Amino acid sequence: MYLERVSIVRFGPFDELTIDLLDRQLVPRPMTVVWGEGGLGKTTLVAALACTRPGNLVQPRGLFRRAGGDSWICSDWRIGEREPPASHSLRWITPNAGPGAPVLDAGAKRMQAVVDRRAAGGRGYVFVALPGHRQFAPASLGLVDPARTLLQYDVRTAGLTVDSTRPELTRPCKQALSFAGIVSALAGNERGGGNDPRFLGAAMREAVNTMLDLAEHEYTGVDALTLEPRFRTPGGASVGFEGLASQLRHLISFVALPTRALWAAHGGRDPRGCAGVVVIDDAQLLLSDALLAGLVPALRRALPRVQWVLTTNSPTLASSCAAEELVTLRRLPSSDRVESFTGDLARCH
């Protein structure tokens, strides 16, 4: 599953906005960076994707509706592999959209219903959104009933909220890391229950270390006594998750949570070869310029089949991607409209 485009009509700061995520060959781009200053609708954009995705088509909550007509959100998703003709596009439109919204024919509605049922069953359609208000407070490790938690992917709880809730990510990150290390060690050379834990362990370690290489840290595995994930600093000290700098915990969350979701949703396949969409709002939060400069290539290496969508107000992060991967949001000086610019125009704005 990959994202092709999203249209937002009269929500947040947008009167009417369409963002295309296809490259020149009409293939979904693996990386899109959306740059804009505060108040230009980056979080509104991510929330729009979260409420119009396979398996979770809901009314947007917490989004300001603009006056002047009906408000609706429409997103197009490519179901299948990247390349046509093996893949096809389907459209999700917010419920109770007005007469100005696109209309689905009977065939598209039937196909959408089939995809929704499969996505709601937690199989194959992965969408993970990390909100900008990420929080990493100290938390104990709790591995409770993995068959109903870590082994399952719930598409309904993988999206972004735009209310005042501040999701606490310490425990989910530690659970993903520890579970991956434990089950892969216990599996040995045996597959387990249709889901191969060895894929999860290898992918988790590789993805996390790809990110930590940016700061010369290393993920060393799970402590044999406490089952807590452990890390090595450049000076050789061994520290736990809470002992890491805040910016490193952010980097780990960018890949640890999607890796676990990809493995669970794709039936235990290697997450490094699984498709999915991961959206990170305010990706620059608490990261130094040195880390931001290497973030885009590191994410590509960590999970190469994932389609990444990052929002940011950092010029360093925006300049680290190719021009065709950049979307700039800007409020036009002659009006109150927020418009998007791509390619060379995105660089100029």
N, C-alpha and C positions, 0 to 999 in steps of 0.2 A: 504494500500500500504506500503510495506516494501522493503528495499534494501537487496539484497543477496550478490552481489559482483560487483567489478568494475575492469576493465583492462585498462591500459594506455600504449600505444605503441608510443615511440618517441615524447613525449611532455614534456616540461620543463626539469627537471633533470632526467627524467625516460627514460631509453632505453626500458625496458619492465617490467611492474609491475602489479600484480594482488593481490587485497586485498579481502579476503573472510569475510563476515559478518554473517555467519551462525554458530550456536553452534554445539555441538557434536550430537544433535538430528536433525540436518539440519533445524533448525528453526532460523529465523533472530534474532540476538542478540538485546535486548532492548538498550544496551549501548555499544559503541565502542569508545575508546580513542586512538587517533593516536598521538604518541609522536615523536618528531624529532627536531633537532636543526635548526637554520635558514638556508635557502637555500636548504633544502632537499625535497621540493615539497609539503608541507602541503596545501598551498593555491591552488596549481595546482590540487591536488586531489579533493578539494571541488569544484573548478571550473569545473572539469571534470564531477562531479555528476550533477551540475547545468545545463549543456548543454546536458545531456543524461538522461532525466527523462520524465515520461509520461506527454504528453501535451506540451513539450518544447524541441524537438529534433532539435538542431541548431549547426552550425559550431562554435567551440570554438574560442572566441575572447580574445586577449591579452595573449595567451599562446604561448610560444616559441616552434617551431617545430624543432626537432632534425634531423640532416642529417643522411643519410644512408638507406633511404627507406620510405615507406608510413607511415603516422602517423594516428592513429585512437584511439577512446575511445569507450569502450563497457561496458554497465552496465546492470545487471540483476535485475529485480524487481519482487517481489511477489505480485500479484494482488489478493486481497481477504483477508481471515482471516489468522492468523499465521499458523495454523495447516493444513497440507495436510490430506485428498485429496480435502478439500473444496477450497483450493487455487491452483494457478498455476503460473508459472514463465513466464515472457516475457522479451525480450531483446531489448535494444535500442543501436544503433550504429551510430556514427557521420556520417552525410551525406558525400557522395563522398569518402568513405573509400576505400583504395586500395585493391588489390587482396589478400593480406594476412589477411584481416579482416574476422571475422565470417560472414557467409551468412545465411540469413533468408529464410525459405521456404515460399510458397504462403500462407499457413494457418496462420503462425506466423505473416506475414505482414497484413493479414486481421484483425486478432485479435488486433494487435498493432494499426491499424487505428481506430478501435472501441474504444479502451481505450483512444487514443489521443483525439478523439472527446468529450468523456465524461470529460476528464481532462480539456480540453480547455473550457468547459462549467462551470468549477468551482465547480464540484460536486464530492466529495469523494476521490480525489487524492491530498493529501497535502504534499508539500515539501516547507520548509522554511529554508533559509540559511542566517545566520547573518555573515557578513564579519568581518575580523579582524580589519579593520580600522573604527571601530564604533565611532561615534561622538555624543555628547550630548550638543549642544549649547542651550542657552535660546530661547524658542519659545512659542508663544501664542497658546492657544487651539483653534482649528477650527473644528467644527462639521458641515460639508457641505455636503448636499445631501447624507445621509447615505445609501439610496437605491442603489446608484451607487458606493459607496466606502466601508464603513464598513460592509455592509450587503453582499458584494460580495467578492469572492476569485478569484484572477487572477493568474493562475499558471505561466504565462509568466513573471510576475514581482516579483516572490518570490525567485529568485535565486541570486547567488553571482556574483558581477562584480570584475574583477581583474585589472581594469584600475585605474587611479588616483582619481576617484570619491570617496568622503568621505560621505557616507549616513548619514543624520542627523536623529537621531532616537527619539529625544525628542517629537516632535509633534505626530508621529505615536503611541508612547507608551501612551502619555496622551490621545489621541483620543480613543484608545482601552479601557483604564481604565474608562474614563468618560462615554463613550457610554455604556459599560457594566453596570455601576452603575445606569445610568439614565433609560435605557430601562427596566431593571429588577425591578426598583422601580415603574415605571409607569404601568408595566404589572399587578402587584398585583397577583391575582389568575387566570388571563386570559391569554391564549396563544395568540400570535400575528403573523398573516401572515404566518403560517406554521413554523416559527422559534420561539422557546420558549426562550424569553429573560431571564427567571429565571435561566435556565441552564448556560447561559453565565455569569450572575452576580455572581452566587455561585461559578462557576469554576474559574473565574478570581480572586475573593477575596481569595479563598483557595490556588490557585497556587502562587499568589504574596506573600501571607503571609508565605507560605512554604519557599520561598527563603529569605524573610526578617527575618525569625526566626534565620537565621545564624548570623545575626548581632543584634538581639534583637530589631528590629524595627517592626512596624505594619502598615499595610494599613488600614485606618479607613473609607474610602469611598470618596464620592464626596461632595465637599462644596456646600451648598444649594444656595449660592449667586453667586459664580464665576464659578461653575460647574467644578472646577479644582480638581484633585485627591489630597487627603491629607493623611499624614503619621504621626505616633507618634514615637518619638525618645525614647531611653531608659530612658531619664530624664523626659519624659512626655510632651515635647514640640510638637506642631503641626506644620508641615512644608509641603510645596508643593513639587512637583517633582524636581524642580531646587534646592530646599534646601537640598536635599539628597546628600550624598557623591557620587562621581562619580562611585565608585565600586558598590554601591547599585543600581544605575540606570542601570548598565550593568546587574545585576542579574534580575531586573524587566523585561528588554527587552527579556531575555532568555525565559520567559514564557508568558508574556503578548501578544506579537505579535503572537506566535503559538496558544495560546488559542483562540484569535479572529479568526484566519484563520481556525482552526478546526471546530469551531462553524458554521462559514459561509459556509464552503465547505460541511459539513455533514448535511445540512438541519436543523440546529437548535438543533441537538442532544447535549447531555452533552459532552463537550470536554474531560472530564476525562475518557470517554469510547470510544473515537474515535482514529482511527489509523492515522499515518502520520509519516513523516521523518523530523527531525529538525537537521540541521548541524550548528555548531558554530565554526568558524575559530578563532584561537588564543583565546581560551576560558579563558586563564589566564590573559588576558589584564587588568591591573590595579587592579586585585584582590589580596588581602593579602593571605598568606599561610593558615591562619585560615579559610578563606572562601573557598579556593580551596580544603581543606581537606574534607569539607562537601558538595561540589558542586554536585558530582555524585549522592549520595543518595537523595539530595534535588530535583534534576531534576526528578529522578524516582518517587518520591512521588507526585510531582506537576502535572505531566501528565503521568500517568502510562502506557498508551497504545502507547505512542510515542516511535519511535526508534531514539535514540540520537547518533549523531556522533560528537565528539569533537576533535579538533586538538589543540595541545599545545606543548610548549617547557619547561613546568614546571614539574620537578620531583615530586613535591608534588601532583599535579593533577594526574600524571601517576601512582603514587603508591597508590592512593585512590581507584582504581578500581581493580577488580579481574584479575588474570593473563590472563584468557581466553578472557577478554574484551580489552586487550591492544595490540596495533599494534605499533611496533617501526620501524622507518625509519632510516637507517644508510648507509653512503657511505663507501663501502668496501675499506680498505686501499690498497689492491692490484690492484684496478682498479678505474674507475670513475663511476661505476654503483651504483645506489641507490637501496638497497634491503629492503624488509620488513621482520620483524620477529614477531612471535606471541607466546603466551603462556609463558613458562619458558624462552625461548630464548629472548622474548621481554624484560623480566626483566633483563637478563644478559647484553643486549646491551643498 
